[in-house]
Amino acid sequence: MKAAGIIRSQSRAALKGNWVAAVAGVFTLLAFIFLGVFIYSLLILSSGAFDANDNLRHGAEPVLLAVLCLSFLLIFALTPIKNGVFRMFYNLSENKKCELSDAFYFFNRNLYFKTIAFNALTALKLALNILIGLSPYIICSVICEFFSDVILTTVSANEILETVKIILLSLGFAAAAVLSLRLLVTEFLYGAQLSERPFTETKLMLKGHSADLFKLFISFILWILLCFFVLPIFYVIPYFLTSFATSTKWLFKLYKEGTRYDYNNRSYSL
């Protein structure tokens, strides 16, 4: 059995008898997202920046900017919930008791501001990965904008370029997702409080194992596509997160032992 198959098998075993807690964790994560949307909508509604036709009122730009900044600060202040959910799933991979209270673990006053700083750095790294992934799309769009008189001279040229931009956009998000896989490992390292230097140790842990992480992600592609039908989300997300938590668990163990496991030959090597 390949590495991805082993990890997924162990994850399914860990989830047995823990599905209620795992799905509750997913609901908590989704509730956080909906809460963010609710906060933004409430602030926009109370600000009066838009008229009855949803058009921005004249001179309301500063109000809108203030609402956006306040919404961002309030939502970001709640992001330790995300770290708590990652802690839940790591505990699940370790066959420890999985409790919903772990979702609020990082609101502890000794950890809260450290967690906010960690989340800010994670968000910057994620934004950089998205920017790198979308750079071909951005370059193509800029060229089309500045040289439209030369390039977009016919209807077919417009259609071809729009198709190319859609392909570049899709590939860009896919590339950003692959680039960001290591951030999942970092999230679990921090959530489980395994490391004081989660970003640095993620880099060290993944030496020689980046391909294994990518293969695990690829093995979930069909499951991810099933999420289009919404309901499978409550099976796929717990399964996906538990699998990456399990992968992180073994990568961390091998890193600490200074060994590397060869899944094909079922042996350890230095």
RAJOUR-V76971 format. One record per residue. N is the residue number from 1. RES is the residue in one small letter. SS is DSSP state (H for helix, E for strand, L for the rest). OMEGA is omega in whole degrees, -180 to 180 (* if undefined). NEAR is the number of other C-alpha atoms within 8 Angstrom. Layout:
N_RES_SS_OMEGA_NEAR + N_RES_SS_OMEGA_NEAR
//
This chain:
1_m_L_180_6 + 2_k_L_-176_7 + 3_a_H_-178_10 + 4_a_H_179_10 + 5_g_H_179_8 + 6_i_H_-179_9 + 7_i_H_-178_11 + 8_r_H_178_10 + 9_s_H_178_8 + 10_q_H_-179_10 + 11_s_H_178_13 + 12_r_H_178_9 + 13_a_H_180_7 + 14_a_H_-177_12 + 15_l_H_180_12 + 16_k_L_-179_7 + 17_g_L_-179_5 + 18_n_L_-176_10 + 19_w_H_-179_8 + 20_v_H_180_7 + 21_a_H_-179_10 + 22_a_H_179_13 + 23_v_H_176_11 + 24_a_H_177_9 + 25_g_H_178_12 + 26_v_H_177_12 + 27_f_H_179_8 + 28_t_H_179_11 + 29_l_H_179_11 + 30_l_H_179_8 + 31_a_H_177_8 + 32_f_H_179_10 + 33_i_H_180_8 + 34_f_H_177_8 + 35_l_H_177_8 + 36_g_H_178_10 + 37_v_H_-180_8 + 38_f_H_179_8 + 39_i_H_180_10 + 40_y_H_-179_11 + 41_s_H_-180_8 + 42_l_H_180_8 + 43_l_H_178_10 + 44_i_H_-179_12 + 45_l_H_-178_9 + 46_s_H_-178_6 + 47_s_H_-178_9 + 48_g_L_-178_7 + 49_a_L_-180_12 + 50_f_E_179_12 + 51_d_L_-177_9 + 52_a_L_179_5 + 53_n_L_180_5 + 54_d_L_175_6 + 55_n_L_180_7 + 56_l_E_180_9 + 57_r_L_179_8 + 58_h_L_178_5 + 59_g_L_-178_5 + 60_a_L_-178_10 + 61_e_H_178_9 + 62_p_H_179_7 + 63_v_H_179_9 + 64_l_H_179_11 + 65_l_H_179_8 + 66_a_H_179_8 + 67_v_H_179_12 + 68_l_H_-180_9 + 69_c_H_180_8 + 70_l_H_178_8 + 71_s_H_180_12 + 72_f_H_-179_8 + 73_l_H_-179_8 + 74_l_H_179_8 + 75_i_H_-179_10 + 76_f_H_179_8 + 77_a_H_-179_8 + 78_l_L_-175_8 + 79_t_L_176_10 + 80_p_H_174_15 + 81_i_H_180_15 + 82_k_H_180_9 + 83_n_H_178_14 + 84_g_H_179_14 + 85_v_H_175_15 + 86_f_H_177_13 + 87_r_H_178_13 + 88_m_H_-175_15 + 89_f_H_175_14 + 90_y_H_177_15 + 91_n_H_179_12 + 92_l_H_180_14 + 93_s_H_179_14 + 94_e_L_-177_9 + 95_n_L_175_7 + 96_k_L_-180_7 + 97_k_L_-179_6 + 98_c_L_-176_12 + 99_e_L_-180_7 + 100_l_H_180_9 + 101_s_H_178_6 + 102_d_H_180_11 + 103_a_H_-178_16 + 104_f_H_-177_10 + 105_y_H_-173_9 + 106_f_H_172_13 + 107_f_H_173_9 + 108_n_L_-174_8 + 109_r_L_179_7 + 110_n_L_-177_6 + 111_l_L_-169_9 + 112_y_H_-174_11 + 113_f_H_174_8 + 114_k_H_180_8 + 115_t_H_177_11 + 116_i_H_178_12 + 117_a_H_177_8 + 118_f_H_-179_8 + 119_n_H_178_10 + 120_a_H_180_8 + 121_l_H_177_8 + 122_t_H_180_9 + 123_a_H_179_8 + 124_l_H_179_8 + 125_k_H_178_8 + 126_l_H_179_10 + 127_a_H_179_8 + 128_l_H_178_8 + 129_n_H_178_11 + 130_i_H_179_12 + 131_l_H_179_9 + 132_i_H_-179_9 + 133_g_H_-177_13 + 134_l_H_-176_13 + 135_s_H_177_9 + 136_p_H_178_9 + 137_y_H_-179_11 + 138_i_H_179_8 + 139_i_H_179_8 + 140_c_H_-179_9 + 141_s_H_180_9 + 142_v_H_179_8 + 143_i_H_179_9 + 144_c_H_-179_10 + 145_e_H_-175_7 + 146_f_H_-177_6 + 147_f_L_-178_9 + 148_s_H_-179_10 + 149_d_H_-178_6 + 150_v_H_-174_6 + 151_i_H_-173_8 + 152_l_L_-176_11 + 153_t_L_-180_9 + 154_t_L_178_6 + 155_v_H_-180_7 + 156_s_H_178_6 + 157_a_H_177_10 + 158_n_H_-178_10 + 159_e_H_180_8 + 160_i_H_-179_8 + 161_l_H_177_8 + 162_e_H_177_8 + 163_t_H_179_8 + 164_v_H_-179_8 + 165_k_H_178_11 + 166_i_H_179_8 + 167_i_H_-180_8 + 168_l_H_179_11 + 169_l_H_180_10 + 170_s_H_179_8 + 171_l_H_180_9 + 172_g_H_179_15 + 173_f_H_177_11 + 174_a_H_179_9 + 175_a_H_179_9 + 176_a_H_178_14 + 177_a_H_180_9 + 178_v_H_179_8 + 179_l_H_-175_8 + 180_s_L_-179_10 + 181_l_H_-179_10 + 182_r_H_177_10 + 183_l_H_176_9 + 184_l_H_177_9 + 185_v_H_179_12 + 186_t_H_180_11 + 187_e_H_180_11 + 188_f_H_177_13 + 189_l_H_-180_13 + 190_y_H_-178_12 + 191_g_H_180_13 + 192_a_L_-179_10 + 193_q_L_-179_7 + 194_l_L_-173_8 + 195_s_L_174_8 + 196_e_L_180_6 + 197_r_L_-173_6 + 198_p_H_-179_12 + 199_f_H_180_7 + 200_t_H_-177_7 + 201_e_H_173_9 + 202_t_H_180_12 + 203_k_H_-180_9 + 204_l_H_-179_8 + 205_m_H_-173_10 + 206_l_L_175_10 + 207_k_L_-178_7 + 208_g_L_-177_5 + 209_h_L_-179_8 + 210_s_H_180_8 + 211_a_H_179_7 + 212_d_H_179_9 + 213_l_H_179_10 + 214_f_H_179_10 + 215_k_H_178_9 + 216_l_H_178_10 + 217_f_H_-180_8 + 218_i_H_-179_7 + 219_s_L_180_8 + 220_f_L_-175_9 + 221_i_H_-179_8 + 222_l_H_177_7 + 223_w_H_180_8 + 224_i_H_179_9 + 225_l_H_178_7 + 226_l_H_-179_10 + 227_c_H_174_11 + 228_f_H_-179_6 + 229_f_H_173_6 + 230_v_L_-174_7 + 231_l_L_179_7 + 232_p_L_179_9 + 233_i_H_-174_9 + 234_f_H_170_9 + 235_y_H_-172_9 + 236_v_H_-177_11 + 237_i_H_176_9 + 238_p_H_179_12 + 239_y_H_-179_12 + 240_f_H_-177_9 + 241_l_H_178_10 + 242_t_H_179_15 + 243_s_H_179_13 + 244_f_H_174_10 + 245_a_H_178_13 + 246_t_H_178_14 + 247_s_H_178_10 + 248_t_H_180_11 + 249_k_H_-178_11 + 250_w_H_177_8 + 251_l_H_180_10 + 252_f_H_179_9 + 253_k_H_-180_8 + 254_l_H_179_11 + 255_y_H_-180_11 + 256_k_H_180_7 + 257_e_H_-179_6 + 258_g_L_-179_7 + 259_t_L_178_10 + 260_r_E_-179_9 + 261_y_E_176_9 + 262_d_E_-176_9 + 263_y_L_-179_9 + 264_n_L_-179_7 + 265_n_L_180_5 + 266_r_L_-180_7 + 267_s_E_178_7 + 268_y_E_175_8 + 269_s_E_180_7 + 270_l_L_*_5
//
